[in-house]
Every structure is written in C-alpha cells, then in structure tokens.
Amino acid sequence: MPNPLDAAAVRAWCGLALEALGRERERIDAINVYPVADGDTGTNLYLTLESAARAVEAAFDGHASAGTAPGLADAIGAMAHGALIGARGNSGTIVAQLLRGMTEVLAADAAPTDAGGAAEALRRALRRAAASTYEAVAHPVEGTVLTVATAAADAAERAAGTGGAAEVARAAHEGARSALRATPGQLAVLGRAGVVDAGGCGLVALLGALADALSGETSVTPVAVRADAPLPEAAGCEAATRAAADGCHNPDGPAFEVIYLLEAGDDAVARLRTRLDGLGDSLVVVGGDGLWNVHVHVDDAGAAVEAGIEAGRPYRIRITHFGGAGRVKEPAMAARAVVAVVPGAGLAGLCSEVGATPVAVRPGEPPASGELVQAIRQAHAREVMLLPNDPELRHTAAAAAEQARTEGVRVALIPTRSAVQGIAALAVHEPGRSFDEDVVAMTSAAGATRYAELAVAERQSWTMAGVCQAGDVLGLIDGDVAVIGSDLTVTATTVLDRMLSAGGEMVTLVLGAQAPPSLAERLERHVHERHLAVDTVVYDGGQHGAPLLIGVE
C-alpha cells in the first residue's frame, strides 16, 4: 500500500537510500571517470547521505523529547541541511543542492493530504531540484548527474495527474534510469571508457529509494553502470576502472580538490564564485541562508581557502591532492601520508603546505569516524599517521583507524591532544625513515609539547582555579583551567609564565579568528623580555571558540 508523502516517508527514504548506496558504492567508485577518475564518487555519495540520515534522526529525536512529531518540512529540511554540511566531492555537493531544491517546494506548503496534492507537490519539487543543480554549477555539462536530474523531473511531470506521489516517484526513477543509459553518448569521456556517469548512478539509486519509500515496495535491482551491460560482474567493474583511467580527460588539469563549509552572505558568495572560477574548474557552490558548501578543483589550494576567508568564515576544510603535478588518471598510492584534524582554516592551510591531509572542524561539530576514514582513503597512501589533535576524538579516531586497517591501510594513531601537539609532530615527520621510527619521533615530539588554550566562559561555573563568571577569560593548561582573568593578553602572559617556569625552548602561538591584532606582538615581546633563551613562532590558525592556542616545547 502506498505511503503518504510525510516526515515518516522522508525518514524511510533516508534509510533506503543509505542501504542502496551502500550496495552500489564500490560499483559506482569503479566507474568514476568525470570530472576526475579518482574512484570515490560512490563513497562520497554514501557519506553525504549518511550525514543527511543522521540529521533526520536528530530531528525525530528532538521532536520526541518535546512530545511532538516532525512535519514534512522539518524532515526534508533536516535531510537537506545534513546533506549540505556533510557533502563530499562534486556529486555529493550537487545532490545536496538537489535536496535543497526539493525542500524549497515541500517545506513551503503544508503537507498535502490527498494523493493528487502530494503528486503535484513532488512533481514541482523534482523540477525545482533539477533547476537548482544547474544554478549551483559554474559550467554545467550534459551527460552528467544534471542531465539525469532533468530527465527525472520531465518523467515526473508526465506522470503527474495519473496517480499519487508513489507513481510520480517511480516515473522519475524510470526516467532517470533511461537518461543514465544515454550518458555515454552525451559525454565523450564516458563513451571512451564505456561507462555511464557515476554521479548519475548515485542519483538513480537515490530516486529508486524514494520510489520504494513511497510505494512500500522494495526493489534491489542494481543500477546499470554500463549502457551495454546492465549487470556487470566484479571483473566488469575492474575493466571499467581501467577504462576510466585510460579515458580520463585533461591530464594537465588542477591538482587539488578543495571543499569547505562557508558562513557568508549572498553578495560575498557571488564574488567568491567569480574568484574561484578564475582559479580552477569543477566549481560547485550550494546552499543559502548564510551557509554554503563550496567545492572546486584548483592548483593553488591555499588561494581557494584564502578566497573563502575573504568571503566569510570557512570551516570543515578538506583538501585532497589528486596526485603528482596536475591531474592524474588514477590516484597514485603514496608510501606514507599524514591526516590531521585541525580547528581552523589557517591550520588547514599549514597542514596542506607540508603535505598533510587536513580535516578542518569547528567547536561543537566534531568529525564522525566515517569522515576520518574518508580522509585516510583520500590520502591514497599505504601507511598513514592520524593526528586527532583533541582528547575528545580519541575513540572516534581509533574507530577510523581500525576501519582503515581492514581496508589494507597501515594506520598509526599519534596521541595528539591539541593542535599545537599536532604541529610539533608534523615538524619532525620524515617520510624517508621507517614507519615505526617516524611514529616514535612524532609521538615523542607531541608528548614533549605542553599545550594550553584561552577561552571565554559562557556561564558561571566551578573550575579547578575557582569560580568563573560568564565573560571571564579562562587559561587552560593541559586541559584544566589554571587561570581565570578578565583581560585576554594579561591572562595569556600569566599562562605563558606558568608554563615556562618548568622550562622550555620554543613557544608556539596559534591565533584564533577573534584574537586582537596586537596579541601576537605583545606576547612575543613578553617572551623575549622575560624568557631570553626561548624562541617564538606564530601561526594564524583562524579557529573559532579559542582565541589563542599555546604550545611549549
């Protein structure tokens, strides 16, 4: 029996989509040709939907605790927001925009109660979704997920008036499948490789899950990855991978994929689009209402991040190197890599400069283990050092390391408890020595670095240093509140003196986004005057929440 188009259907859709992409992930990865043959489209789509599903569950939990039930607008809005903040890769970013387009329609109206109203609402939602994907992509290309989305909307429109939402969704799914089979004839790189568009495959799986959720009938038919072989065996996937590598276009293209969330206004984002379009290609900017997901392929990753900083507040920055100088046909498997969780854009840029893969986060938004696993995969290395840089991420990082080990990657978890310990570990990282020796050196450097941070109290609270009031400046040394003050600079100098009273040769200062312009100069002068044999190095970390991080080696 068909199900109504309501919050429960959205919840079921998320679950079924996650199952479908879980089944199809490796097959979609295997045919990933466009825009880069980096073999991760299926994985990126799965992680995008995983984030969406978590957001929907959180919405249901929140309403349950309040004794209410979510409406359609609540559920589809949560799904779109979850996809936006968790979007991975080019296709994941586009799918996030597609869901946002659907939300613009389905959240604007009251939940339709009759079959005809639900069918009409879904038809308009799918049309808006297809149009919004073209708006998000700087240079739309046919034969991609954009074409498949448009075909789905066309088929849904033809089906409107002939049944309920389930019939519209099923028609959209069938229209998308037909369009997907035609993509090799529309995009030359697909035709040379003999495969269909990988992003389009993911959309077909997503629409199939929607049709199943509304119809109440589950289908597990695999998505066709080749126009002439709808159900390839594993060997066929391997052949597709080789063909994809051979067919990859533009080997001299950009070397980095840069993705970040951005808090910015519409005008600033419009200027950002123009600037990023001049830096590289595959530009996709999705979102709205002050929150955006930015995706671009560039040679200068630092410039792409700096453009985001000028536009607003970028975070959750992910920079992936495609391998070598310029784009490569297939990700090169490096001998060793470092993956580091960092709290700000500046530290993400620093990590990228020294060859590490950063996972940039904001306070209160820790990465999931799946996000760390994906970063390890994107490092494309046989051996990986993982730096969590936060004691709260110890278990999450350990779970990610264990998962990566099952995939054949040798992972060492360096027990860094702060970003400054991570900087110390990176400073002694040497790929030329043995893995075990490198792990010992990095662990030793991190352990020899005492760490502190300054924070502003949000409320009255008991601490190890006494009672603090809202607005007080807190100086935390090795995780515990040691100093309570009213002035940021004075509190910072007190913390520095306490740390250096036990000795030290090097002070590292990482400035946060809210740090006063004069803070670094005043602290450097204080160290020089009071501790003559101590050197100081300053980084613009850009982190939020902590105006200053301090490390003493």
C-alpha positions in Angstrom: 0.0 0.0 0.0 1.4 3.4 -0.9 2.7 5.6 1.9 1.8 9.3 2.3 4.4 12.0 1.5 5.2 12.9 5.1 8.0 13.0 7.6 7.9 9.2 8.0 8.4 8.8 4.3 11.4 11.1 4.3 12.9 9.1 7.2 12.3 5.8 5.3 13.8 7.4 2.2 17.0 8.2 4.0 17.3 4.7 5.3 16.6 3.1 2.0 18.9 5.5 0.1 21.7 4.7 2.5 21.2 0.9 2.0 21.1 1.4 -1.8 24.3 3.5 -1.9 26.0 1.0 0.5 25.3 -1.8 -2.0 26.3 0.3 -5.1 29.2 2.2 -3.6 32.1 0.1 -4.9 30.5 -0.3 -8.3 30.0 3.5 -8.6 33.5 4.1 -7.4 34.8 1.7 -10.1 33.3 3.7 -13.0 34.2 7.2 -11.7 35.5 9.0 -14.8 34.2 12.5 -14.8 35.3 15.1 -13.8 38.3 13.2 -12.3 38.9 9.5 -12.3 39.6 9.4 -8.6 37.5 6.4 -7.7 35.4 7.9 -4.9 32.1 9.1 -6.2 30.1 6.2 -4.7 31.9 6.7 -1.3 31.3 10.4 -1.4 27.6 10.0 -2.1 27.2 7.4 0.6 28.9 9.8 3.2 26.7 12.7 2.0 23.5 10.6 2.6 24.9 9.3 5.9 25.1 12.9 7.1 21.6 13.5 5.8 20.2 10.5 7.6 21.9 11.5 10.9 20.3 14.9 10.6 16.8 13.4 10.0 17.2 11.1 13.0 18.3 14.0 15.2 15.1 15.9 14.1 12.9 13.0 15.1 14.7 12.7 18.4 14.3 16.4 19.1 10.6 16.3 18.5 10.2 13.1 20.5 11.9 14.7 23.5 9.4 17.6 23.2 6.5 15.3 22.9 5.7 16.3 19.3 6.1 14.8 15.8 8.1 16.4 13.0 6.3 17.6 9.9 7.3 17.1 6.3 9.0 20.5 6.3 11.0 19.5 9.4 12.1 16.2 8.0 13.0 17.3 4.4 14.7 20.4 5.8 16.8 18.3 8.1 17.7 15.9 5.3 18.8 18.8 3.0 20.8 20.5 5.8 22.5 17.3 6.8 23.5 16.7 3.2 24.8 20.2 2.9 27.1 20.1 5.9 28.3 16.6 5.1 28.5 16.8 1.3 31.6 15.1 -0.2 33.0 15.6 -3.7 31.5 17.1 -6.8 28.5 14.7 -7.0 27.7 14.8 -3.2 27.7 18.6 -3.4 25.3 18.6 -6.3 23.0 16.1 -4.6 23.0 18.3 -1.5 21.7 21.2 -3.7 19.2 18.9 -5.3 17.7 18.1 -1.9 17.7 21.8 -1.0 15.7 22.5 -4.2 13.2 19.9 -3.2 13.0 21.4 0.3 12.2 24.9 -1.2 8.9 23.4 -2.5 8.0 20.7 0.1 8.7 23.0 3.1 6.8 25.9 1.6 3.4 24.2 1.6 1.5 22.4 4.2 1.9 18.6 3.9 -0.5 17.5 1.2 -3.1 15.1 2.5 -4.7 13.9 -0.8 -3.0 11.8 -3.4 -3.3 14.4 -6.1 -1.9 17.2 -4.0 1.1 15.0 -2.9 1.8 14.0 -6.5 1.7 17.7 -7.6 4.0 18.8 -4.8 6.5 16.1 -5.6 6.4 16.9 -9.3 7.2 20.6 -8.5 9.9 19.6 -6.0 11.7 17.4 -8.5 11.5 20.2 -11.2 12.9 22.7 -8.7 15.6 20.3 -7.7 16.8 19.8 -11.2 16.8 23.5 -11.9 18.7 24.3 -8.7 21.6 21.9 -9.7 22.2 23.9 -12.8 22.3 27.1 -10.8 24.9 25.7 -8.4 27.4 24.5 -11.1 29.6 27.2 -12.7 29.8 25.4 -16.1 27.0 22.8 -16.5 27.9 19.8 -18.6 25.4 17.4 -20.2 25.7 13.7 -19.9 26.2 14.1 -16.1 24.0 13.9 -13.0 22.5 17.2 -14.1 21.1 15.6 -17.2 19.8 12.7 -15.2 18.0 15.0 -12.7 16.3 16.9 -15.6 15.1 13.7 -17.2 13.7 12.6 -13.8 11.8 15.9 -13.5 10.5 15.5 -17.1 9.2 12.0 -16.4 7.6 13.1 -13.1 5.8 15.9 -14.9 4.4 13.4 -17.5 3.2 11.2 -14.6 1.5 14.0 -12.6 -2.3 13.6 -12.7 -2.1 9.8 -13.3 -1.7 8.7 -9.7 -0.2 9.6 -6.3 3.3 10.6 -5.2 4.4 6.9 -5.4 3.6 6.8 -9.1 5.4 10.1 -9.7 8.5 8.9 -7.8 8.5 5.7 -9.8 8.2 7.5 -13.1 11.0 9.8 -12.1 13.2 6.8 -11.2 12.5 5.2 -14.6 13.2 8.5 -16.4 16.5 8.8 -14.6 17.5 5.2 -15.5 16.8 5.8 -19.2 18.7 9.1 -19.1 21.6 7.4 -17.3 22.0 4.8 -20.1 22.3 7.5 -22.6 25.1 9.4 -20.9 28.0 7.6 -22.7 26.6 9.1 -26.0 26.5 12.6 -24.5 29.9 12.9 -22.8 32.9 11.8 -24.8 35.0 10.7 -21.8 32.2 8.3 -20.7 31.9 6.9 -24.2 35.6 6.2 -24.4 35.5 4.5 -21.1 32.4 2.6 -22.0 30.6 3.6 -18.7 27.7 5.7 -17.6 28.1 8.8 -15.4 29.0 7.8 -11.8 27.1 10.7 -10.2 24.1 9.9 -12.3 24.3 6.3 -11.0 24.0 7.7 -7.4 21.0 9.8 -8.3 19.3 6.8 -9.8 19.8 4.9 -6.6 18.5 7.8 -4.6 15.4 8.1 -6.7 14.8 4.4 -6.6 14.9 4.6 -2.8 12.4 7.4 -2.8 10.0 5.4 -5.0 10.4 2.4 -2.6 9.7 4.6 0.4 6.5 6.0 -1.1 5.3 2.8 -2.7 6.1 0.4 0.2 7.7 -2.0 -2.3 11.4 -2.5 -2.0 13.5 -3.1 -5.2 17.1 -4.1 -5.1 17.8 -4.1 -8.8 21.4 -2.9 -9.3 22.0 0.4 -11.1 23.3 -0.1 -14.7 26.9 1.1 -14.8 27.4 0.3 -18.5 25.0 1.0 -21.3 25.6 -2.4 -22.9 25.9 -4.4 -19.7 23.3 -3.6 -17.1 24.5 -6.1 -14.5 28.3 -6.4 -14.7 30.2 -8.8 -12.5 33.2 -7.7 -10.4 35.5 -8.3 -13.3 33.4 -5.9 -15.4 33.9 -3.3 -12.7 37.6 -3.8 -12.8 37.6 -3.4 -16.5 35.6 -0.3 -16.2 38.1 1.1 -13.7 40.9 0.5 -16.2 38.9 2.1 -19.0 38.1 5.0 -16.7 41.7 5.6 -16.1 42.5 5.4 -19.8 39.6 7.7 -20.7 40.3 10.4 -18.1 40.4 13.8 -19.8 42.8 16.7 -19.3 45.8 15.2 -17.5 47.2 18.8 -17.0 44.2 19.9 -15.0 44.1 21.1 -11.4 45.9 19.1 -8.8 43.7 19.7 -5.7 40.1 19.3 -4.7 39.1 21.8 -2.1 35.8 21.6 -0.2 34.7 23.7 2.8 31.6 25.0 4.5 31.2 28.7 4.5 29.2 31.2 6.6 28.7 34.2 4.3 26.1 36.5 2.8 24.8 36.2 -0.8 26.9 39.2 -2.1 30.1 37.8 -0.7 29.3 34.3 -2.2 28.7 35.9 -5.6 32.1 37.5 -5.6 33.6 34.2 -4.3 32.1 32.3 -7.3 33.8 34.7 -9.7 37.2 34.4 -8.0 37.1 30.6 -7.7 36.0 30.2 -11.3 39.2 32.0 -12.3 41.3 29.7 -10.1 40.2 26.3 -11.3 37.3 24.2 -12.6 34.5 21.9 -11.4 33.2 24.8 -9.3 30.0 24.0 -7.4 28.6 26.3 -4.7 25.4 25.2 -3.0 23.4 26.3 0.0 21.8 29.6 1.1 20.5 31.5 4.1 24.1 32.2 5.2 25.5 28.7 5.0 27.2 27.3 1.8 29.1 24.3 0.7 32.0 25.2 -1.7 33.7 22.7 -4.0 36.4 23.4 -6.6 39.4 21.8 -8.3 42.5 24.1 -8.3 46.2 24.1 -8.4 46.6 26.6 -5.6 44.6 25.1 -2.7 45.8 27.9 -0.4 44.3 30.6 -2.7 41.0 28.8 -2.7 40.9 28.7 1.1 42.0 32.4 1.3 39.1 33.3 -1.0 36.8 31.7 1.4 38.3 33.6 4.3 37.8 36.9 2.5 34.2 35.9 1.8 33.2 34.8 5.3 34.1 32.0 7.7 35.2 28.8 6.1 35.4 25.6 8.2 35.4 21.8 7.8 38.0 22.4 5.1 39.1 19.3 3.2 41.9 19.4 0.6 42.6 16.3 -1.5 45.6 16.0 -3.7 44.8 14.1 -6.9 48.5 13.1 -7.1 51.5 14.5 -8.9 51.7 17.8 -10.7 48.3 18.4 -12.3 45.5 15.9 -12.5 46.4 12.3 -12.9 44.5 9.4 -14.5 44.3 7.4 -11.3 45.2 8.3 -7.7 48.8 7.4 -7.1 49.3 5.3 -4.0 51.9 7.1 -1.9 54.1 5.3 0.6 53.1 7.4 3.6 50.8 10.3 4.5 49.6 12.3 7.5 45.9 13.0 8.2 45.3 15.8 10.8 42.2 17.1 12.4 42.5 20.9 12.8 40.2 23.6 14.3 40.7 26.4 11.7 41.3 27.4 8.1 44.8 28.7 8.8 45.9 25.4 10.3 44.3 23.5 7.4 46.4 25.6 5.0 49.6 24.9 7.1 48.9 21.2 7.0 48.4 21.2 3.2 51.7 23.1 2.8 53.7 20.4 4.5 51.8 17.6 2.6 49.3 16.5 5.2 45.6 16.0 4.6 43.6 18.3 6.9 40.2 17.7 8.3 39.1 21.2 9.5 36.3 21.3 12.1 34.5 23.9 14.3 33.9 23.7 18.0 30.9 21.6 18.8 31.0 19.9 15.4 33.4 17.0 15.8 34.0 14.8 12.7 32.5 11.3 12.6 34.7 8.3 12.2 33.4 7.9 8.7 34.7 11.4 7.8 38.2 10.4 9.2 38.1 7.1 7.2 37.3 9.1 4.1 40.2 11.4 4.7 42.5 8.4 5.1 41.2 7.0 1.8 41.8 10.3 0.1 45.3 10.4 1.3 46.0 7.5 -1.1 48.8 6.0 1.0 49.8 2.6 2.2 50.8 4.0 5.6 49.1 6.8 7.4 49.7 8.7 10.6 46.4 10.0 12.1 46.5 13.1 14.4 43.2 13.7 16.2 44.6 16.8 18.0 41.7 16.6 20.5 41.3 14.3 23.5 37.6 14.0 22.8 38.3 12.5 19.4 40.4 9.6 20.8 37.7 6.9 20.4 36.5 8.3 17.1 40.0 8.3 15.7 40.6 4.8 17.0 37.5 3.6 15.2 38.5 5.2 12.0 42.0 3.8 12.2 40.6 0.3 12.8 38.2 0.6 9.8 41.1 1.8 7.6 43.2 -1.1 8.7 40.5 -3.6 7.4 40.9 -1.9 4.0 44.6 -2.7 3.9 46.0 0.7 5.1 48.6 0.7 7.9 47.4 3.4 10.3 49.2 4.7 13.4 47.2 6.9 15.8 49.5 9.6 17.1 48.0 10.6 20.6 47.9 14.3 20.0 45.6 16.2 22.4 45.9 19.7 20.9 46.6 21.3 17.5 49.9 22.6 18.9 51.0 19.0 19.6 50.0 18.2 16.1 52.2 21.0 14.8 55.1 19.6 16.8 54.5 16.1 15.4 54.4 17.4 11.8 57.6 19.3 12.4 59.6 16.1 12.9 57.7 13.9 10.3 60.2 12.4 7.9 58.8 10.1 5.2 62.3 8.9 4.4 62.8 6.9 7.6 60.9 3.7 8.6 57.3 3.9 9.5 57.9 2.8 13.1 60.7 5.2 13.6 58.6 8.0 12.2 55.7 7.1 14.6 58.1 7.1 17.6 59.6 10.5 16.6 56.2 12.1 16.0 54.7 10.7 19.2 57.8 11.8 21.2 57.5 15.4 19.8 53.8 15.6 20.6 54.4 14.3 24.1 57.2 16.8 24.8 54.9 19.7 24.0 52.8 21.1 26.8 49.6 22.7 25.5 47.3 25.4 26.6 44.4 27.4 25.2 42.5 30.6 26.1 38.7 30.5 26.1 35.9 32.8 27.2 33.5 31.4 29.8 29.9 31.2 28.6 28.3 30.9 32.0 29.1 30.8 35.7 30.9 27.6 36.6 33.2 25.9 39.1 36.7 25.2 37.8 40.0 23.9 39.1 41.0 27.5 39.6 37.9 28.7 41.3 34.5 30.1 40.3 34.3 31.8 36.9 31.6 34.2 35.6 30.2 34.5 32.1 32.7 36.5 30.0 35.8 35.7 32.1 38.9 34.7 30.2 40.0 31.1 31.1 43.5 29.9 30.7 43.5 26.1 30.4 46.8 24.2 30.7 46.9 20.6 29.6 43.1 20.6 29.6 42.5 22.0 33.1 41.5 25.6 34.0 44.6 27.1 35.6 44.0 30.8 35.3 40.8 33.0 35.5 41.2 36.6 34.3 39.3 39.5 32.7 41.8 40.5 30.0 42.9 38.2 27.2 46.5 39.5 27.0 47.1 39.5 30.7 45.7 36.0 31.1 47.8 34.8 28.2 51.0 36.2 29.7 50.2 34.5 33.1 49.6 31.2 31.3 52.9 31.5 29.4 54.9 32.3 32.6 53.4 29.3 34.4 54.2 27.0 31.5 57.7 28.4 31.0 58.5 28.2 34.8 59.1 24.5 34.2 61.5 25.2 31.2 61.1 25.4 27.5 62.9 26.3 24.3 60.1 27.0 21.9 56.7 28.7 22.2 54.1 28.2 19.5 51.2 30.7 19.4 48.2 29.9 17.2 45.9 32.9 16.9 42.1 32.4 16.6 39.6 34.2 14.5 38.6 36.6 17.4 42.2 37.3 18.6 43.0 41.0 18.8 45.5 42.2 16.1 48.1 43.2 18.7 48.0 40.0 20.8 50.8 38.2 19.0 53.2 41.1 19.1 52.6 41.7 22.8 53.1 38.1 23.7 56.2 37.8 21.6 57.7 40.8 23.3 56.8 39.4 26.7 58.5 36.1 26.0 61.6 37.9 24.6 61.9 40.2 27.7 61.1 37.6 30.4 62.5 34.4 28.9 65.6 35.3 26.9 66.5 31.8 25.6 63.1 31.0 24.3 62.1 31.3 20.6 58.6 32.1 19.5 56.7 31.1 16.3 53.2 32.5 15.4 50.6 31.0 13.2 47.2 32.4 12.1 45.0 29.5 12.9 41.7 31.1 12.2 40.0 28.8 14.8 36.7 29.8 16.4 36.0 29.4 20.1 39.6 29.6 21.3 41.2 33.0 20.6 44.6 31.5 21.4 46.4 28.1 21.4 49.8 27.8 23.1 52.4 25.1 22.9 55.7 25.0 24.8 58.4 22.6 23.8 
